[in-house]
């Protein structure tokens, strides 16, 4: 399987993501520069975390105009897999590949901490290797992670089963204290209606080795690899 990690000016989790895919999971990975117009036949495109273009104007607002994003859109339209992590999630929203917008965190502070996520859906390539309701411990690091949608669109998102991860406590319960940024319905990750594009604010690449305190992030990458292999068998 071949992964492409997109590098924007200001990306700061690109090498972390590449390391996990290439050296921890053992799959092929290449860097894709934001001005590239060739995805180099990758199976999965990853938009990593960071501060693309310094987060000027709005997080992800400038990155959506990068030449490579047209190729990412075409890749997704053909059913190709796309994973957006933190700033990558914001870029996917700005590019119209995922619903919603990210507002400033409810406490108006940058948050860098471990959180617990509850797995809500297994019918995606990103979660097929997990179990229903499985709790994952994965860190966040963001200033604008407060997921928002107008009420009618939020209802459609929920009814369509597009919410993949929610912020919860260690036992899987929802509470204001367990929702660090104030996201509506404690939403931490969503997919598009076709389920081949996932955006999540927590950083799975920062929870992929025991020395980091959790290996739960590996489960998402391995789910992707397993889904791809199954689709080709």
N, C-alpha and C positions, 0 to 999 in steps of 0.2 A: 504494500500500500504506500502511496506517495502523498505526503502532506506538504502544502505550501504555506509558509508563514510570511504574511505581508509586513513589510517594514515601512512605516511612515516617518517623516521627520518628527521626532518627539516620542516615538515608541520606546518603551523601556522594559517590556516583558518579552520581546521578540526572541532574545537568546535563551531566556529561561524556558520558553515554550519549545524552541528548537531542541534544547538539551533533553527535555523530557521525552519528546517524540523519538528523537534519534538515539539517545544514549540510555534512557531508562526503559522505554517500551521496545526500542530496537527496530523502528520502522524508518523508511526513507523520508528525509525532510530536506526542503530547499527554502532559501529565502527569496521572497518576491519583493522587489523594490516598488514603491508607490507609483513610479512613472512607467513601469513595465506594461506592455500590452500583450504579453504571452504568459499564460498560467503554467506553461511547461508540463502540461498533461498531468497535473496533480489530481488526486481523487478527492482530497479535502482541502479547503482553503480555511486558514485560521487568521482572524484579525485579532492581534494580541492587545494586551492592556498598555497603558501609557498615556501620553498627553499629545496626541497627534496634532501637529501644527500649533503646539502650545495651548490647545483648547481655546484659541481665540474665537471670538464671536459666541461660540457655543460648543460644547463637547461634541466632536465628530462633524461639526458643520462644514469645515473646510475639507476634511479628508474625503467626504463623499464626492468631491469633484476630481479626485485623483484619477488619472487615466486607468489605473488597474481596476477601479470599482466598476467600470462598464463590463469588464471581463468577469468580475465576480458576480454581477447581476446575470450575465448570460449563463455562467456556470450553474447558478442556482435555478434559473429558469429551465435548464435541461435536467434538473433533478440532482445536480451535484451537491455535495455536502459542504456546508459553511458553518463555522463556529466563531462567534464573536465573544471575546472575553473582556469585560469591563469597558474600556474605551472602545473596543471592537464592537460591543453590543450597541453603544451609543452611535457608532458610525453606521451600523446596519439599520438603526431606526431612522437616522437622518437620510439614508439612501433609499428608504421606503421598502426595505426587505423584511423589516419586523415592525410590529405596531408599537405605539406608545411613545412617550418621551421621558427623559430623565430630568427631574427637577433637582434643585439643591437639596442635600440631606436635611431632614426635618430639624436637626439641631444646629444647622448652618456651620458644621465643622467637618473637616476631613476625617474620615474614619479608616483606621487600619487595625483590624482585629479579627480574631477567629469567630466564625458564626456557624450555626447549624442549619442545614437545609433538609427539607423533607421532599423525597422523590414523589411527585404527583402522577407522572405518566411513564409507562414503560414502552409505549408504542411509538418510539422514536429511535433512530439509529444511535443516538447519544446516550440513551438510558436502557437499551434492550438488555444489557448485562446486569442491571440492578434488580432489586426486588421492590415490590409495591410498598410505599411508605418508608423505604430505607432512609435512615438519617445519615447525612454526610457532614463531616467537619472540614470546612474549607474557608480560608481567609478572604476578607474583602479589603480593598484599599481604594477609596474613591471619595470624591466631594459631591458629585452629582449622580446619586444612585437611587433617587426617590421616584420609583416607577409611577407614571400617571397615564390614565386614559379617561376620556369622557365616560360617564355612566353607561350609556347605551353600548359603546364599543367595548367597555370592560365586561359587560354582561355577555356579549358575543364571544369575547375571548375565553371566558370561563366556560360557556356552554359548548364551545368548539373544542374544549380539551387542550388548549394551547399553553396553559400554565404548566410548566415542567418542574420548577422548584419553588418552594416557599421558605421564608425565614421562620424558623421555629426554635424552641428550646431543646435541650439535650434529650428530652423525652418525646419530642415530636409535637408539643403543644404550641399553639399560637398565642401570642401576647404582645402588648406594646413594647415590652422590654426585649423581646426576642426579635423584633423588627427594627434593626438598627437605624435605618434611614427614613422610615415612615412610608415605605412603598404601599400603594393601594393593595389590599388583600394580601399583604406580605409577600408580594411577587418578587422572586429573585432571578427567575429565568423563564423565557418563553420561546416557543417555536412558531414558525409560520404555519399557515393552514395545510401546506403540503408536508410539513414535518421534516424538511431537509435542511432548514436553517435554524440554528439555536443561538440565542443571545443570553448570556448570564453575567451578572455583576461579580460574583465571587471568582477567585482565581484558582482553577484546578491545577495549574502548573506549579503553584506554590504549596500544594499538598500532594506531592507525588513521590516523596522519599521519606523514609522513617526519620531521618535526621531533622526534617522540617516539622515533625510532630504529627503528621497525618499522611496516609497514602490514599485517602479517599478520592482525590482528584484523578488518580490513575484509572479508576473505574470508568470514567467517561471516555478516556482515550481508548481503552481496551474495548469498550462497547462499540465505538466507532469502527475499530479494526475488525472486530468480530462480525459486525453487520455487513461490512464490505466483503469480507471473505464468504459469508453465507450467500450474499447476493450473486456471487460469481461461481458458486459451486453448482 
